């Protein structure tokens, strides 16, 4: 299962990572572009940076 969270500030990024880390087996960080609610440059074959 994949869950994406858009964080527009460093503090929100940190909060999202903290919350997700409590429940997820793995949390990754990937930068991308959201346009009209769609992640337009997401490539599921590219690995993200594992957090924690």
matplotlib code that plots the C-alpha trace (Angstrom):
import matplotlib.pyplot as plt

x = [0.0, 1.3, 0.3, 1.6, 1.7, 2.5, 4.4, 4.8, 7.1, 9.9, 7.9, 5.0, 7.4, 8.8, 5.3, 4.2, 7.3, 6.8, 3.2, 3.7, 6.7, 4.5, 2.3, 4.3, 6.9, 8.9, 8.7, 10.4, 10.9, 10.5, 10.3, 7.8, 5.4, 1.7, -0.6, -4.4, -4.2, -2.1, 1.6, 2.6, 6.3, 5.9, 7.8, 7.0, 10.1, 12.5, 13.4, 12.9, 15.2, 14.3, 13.7, 14.6]
y = [0.0, 3.5, 6.7, 10.0, 13.1, 16.6, 18.8, 22.4, 23.3, 21.5, 21.4, 19.7, 17.2, 16.3, 15.9, 13.7, 11.5, 11.2, 10.2, 7.8, 6.2, 5.1, 3.0, 2.1, -0.6, 1.7, 5.4, 6.9, 10.4, 11.3, 14.8, 15.5, 17.8, 18.0, 19.4, 19.6, 16.9, 14.5, 13.6, 14.1, 13.0, 9.9, 6.9, 3.8, 2.1, 4.7, 4.0, 6.7, 7.7, 5.5, 7.6, 6.2]
z = [0.0, -0.8, 1.0, -0.2, 1.9, 0.6, 3.0, 2.2, 5.1, 7.0, 10.2, 8.4, 6.8, 10.2, 11.7, 8.8, 9.2, 12.9, 12.6, 9.7, 11.4, 14.3, 12.0, 8.9, 8.4, 6.2, 5.3, 2.2, 1.1, -2.6, -4.1, -6.8, -8.5, -7.6, -10.2, -9.8, -7.1, -9.2, -8.6, -12.2, -12.1, -9.8, -11.0, -8.8, -10.2, -8.7, -5.0, -2.5, 0.4, 3.4, 6.6, 10.0]

ax = plt.figure().add_subplot(projection="3d")
ax.plot(x, y, z, "-o")
ax.set_aspect("equal")
plt.show()
